[in-house]
């Protein structure tokens, strides 16, 4: 398992109020997984998710991770649209999600 210090978290605040966050988990050389993307309900539709994802992508490139993967579920239709608009393409379920029929997985080459 990759060392915890290789993980990356991004948090966004507005006047000390947390409004969005996300993280990266290394998977294998050159590949990381986007984890825990979240935007507070009152801040959705205001560009926070794009800012979080952009910061995560920049952090990934800085660490030499040129492929990002992520998993979401069927109830996250808005998230799936967001990831697709952001250049992520559907892929077969991977890793822990390989046998999970409700997993929707995506990947982007940076």
N, C-alpha and C positions, 0 to 999 in steps of 0.2 A: 504494500500500500504506500502511495506517495506520502512524503512527510507533510505534516500539517503546515509547516512554515511556507511551503510552496503554494498554498491556497491564497486566494485574493478575494477580498470583500470590498464592495463599494456601497457607501451609504450617502444619501442625499437628504439635506435638511432645508427647511424654510423657517427662519427665525427660531431655530432650535427644535422645531417640530420635525420628526422623521417623516419623510414623504415617499421614499423609495429605496430599495436596496437590491443587491444581487451578489453572487459570488462565482468563483471559478474553482474547479477541482481538477488537478492534473489526472489524466487517465493513462496515457502512454506517451512516449516521446512525440512531441509535436501536436498532441491532442489534449484538450481540456473540455470539461463539462460545465455549462452554465447551470448554476444552482440557485435556488431560492429567490428568483426574480419576483419582486413584489412592489406594488405601488399602492399607497393608501387610497381608499375609495374616493375621497374628496379631491384627489390629485390626478385621477385617471383622465386621459384625454387632454392633458396639458403638456405633453412632451417629456414627462419624467421617465417613462419607460425607455424612450429612445436615448435619453441622456445616460441612464444606467447601463443599457446595453452597449452604447458607444464606449463608455469608460471601461467596461469589461473587455470589449474587443481590443482596445488600445493596450490594456494591461496584458492581454494574452499575447499580442504581437511582441511586446517588450520582453516577454519571457520565452519567446520562441515557439509558442503554441500557434500554429497556423490553421488548425482545424478546431472548430468549436462544435460541440454536440449538446443537445438538451432533450429533456423529456417533459411532456405535459399530458394532461388527460382530456377526455372527450367533453367534459363540462367547461373547458377553458377555450371556448370558440374564439373569443376576442384575442386571447394570447396566441392562438394558432394563426389568426389573421395577421397579427403584429409581427410574428416571427417570419412569416412568408413575405410580408411587405419589406422586411429587413434583410431579405436575401437568403434566408434559411430554407432548405429544401427537405421534404419528407424523406426519411430513411427507415429501414426496418428497425424494430426495437433491438437495443444493444444491451450488453452487460446484464445488470440486475433486472432490466425490463424485457429481456429476450422472451420470456415466457408469460409476459403480462399482456393479455389481449386488449386491455383498455389503454395501453400506453401509445402515445403519439410522439414519435421521435423526429428530430430535425438535426441538420448539420449545415455548417457554412464554412467554406474555405476563405480564409482572410488574406 
